[in-house]
Amino acid sequence: MSLKVRGKITKINDVQTGTSAKGEWKKLSFILDNQAKYNNIFCFDLFGAESVDSFQKYNQEGKEVDVDFNVSCRGYAILINYGEG
């Protein structure tokens, strides 16, 4: 399922880089505010040199943008021990 949000870029964080077992990686996070009454702040992460470089070339803080994104997660169980009682 693809989702879409339109808003203003309020913050672009510094690019993070590193090395993993698969090689070099590059990541950039940015904050988007869609001015809605509730649930109006979004944080997006871009991974990969090509995506990060393209984003930096065409975007800046204060720019109004449309963002298409997918939501995914990995399911897991959290076991909580509240003690005996």
C-alpha positions in Angstrom: 0.0 0.0 0.0 1.4 3.3 -1.0 0.8 6.5 1.0 1.3 10.1 0.2 1.7 13.3 2.3 2.3 16.9 1.3 4.1 19.3 3.6 7.0 21.6 4.2 10.5 20.4 5.0 11.2 21.9 8.4 14.6 20.1 9.1 17.2 18.2 7.1 19.6 16.4 9.3 23.3 15.8 8.5 24.1 12.9 6.3 25.2 9.8 8.1 27.7 7.4 6.6 29.3 4.2 7.6 30.6 0.8 6.5 28.8 -2.5 7.0 29.5 -6.1 5.9 27.9 -5.2 2.6 30.0 -2.1 2.0 29.6 1.7 2.4 26.2 3.2 3.2 24.7 6.7 3.3 21.6 7.8 5.2 19.7 11.2 5.5 16.7 12.0 7.7 14.3 14.9 7.2 11.3 16.3 9.0 8.1 17.2 7.2 5.2 19.2 8.7 1.8 19.0 6.8 0.1 21.7 9.1 -2.7 19.3 10.0 -4.3 19.6 13.4 -3.2 16.1 14.5 -0.4 13.8 13.3 1.2 16.6 11.4 4.9 15.9 11.9 6.6 13.1 9.9 10.2 11.9 9.9 11.5 10.2 6.8 14.8 8.3 6.3 16.5 8.0 2.9 19.0 5.2 2.4 21.6 4.9 -0.4 24.0 7.3 -2.0 21.8 7.9 -5.1 18.7 8.7 -3.1 20.5 11.0 -0.6 22.4 12.9 -3.4 19.2 13.4 -5.4 17.4 14.7 -2.3 20.1 17.1 -1.5 20.3 18.4 -5.1 16.6 19.3 -5.3 15.4 20.0 -1.8 16.0 22.4 1.0 14.4 23.4 4.4 11.2 25.4 3.8 10.4 23.7 0.5 6.8 22.3 0.0 7.0 18.7 -1.2 4.9 15.6 -1.9 6.3 12.4 -0.4 5.1 9.0 -1.6 6.1 6.2 0.9 5.3 2.7 2.0 5.0 1.6 5.6 6.5 -1.8 6.6 7.7 -3.5 9.7 8.9 -6.8 11.0 6.6 -8.5 13.5 8.1 -9.7 16.8 6.8 -10.4 20.3 7.9 -8.4 23.4 8.0 -10.4 26.6 7.6 -8.3 29.7 8.2 -9.7 33.1 6.3 -7.6 35.7 7.5 -9.8 38.5 5.5 -12.0 40.8 2.5 -10.5 42.4 
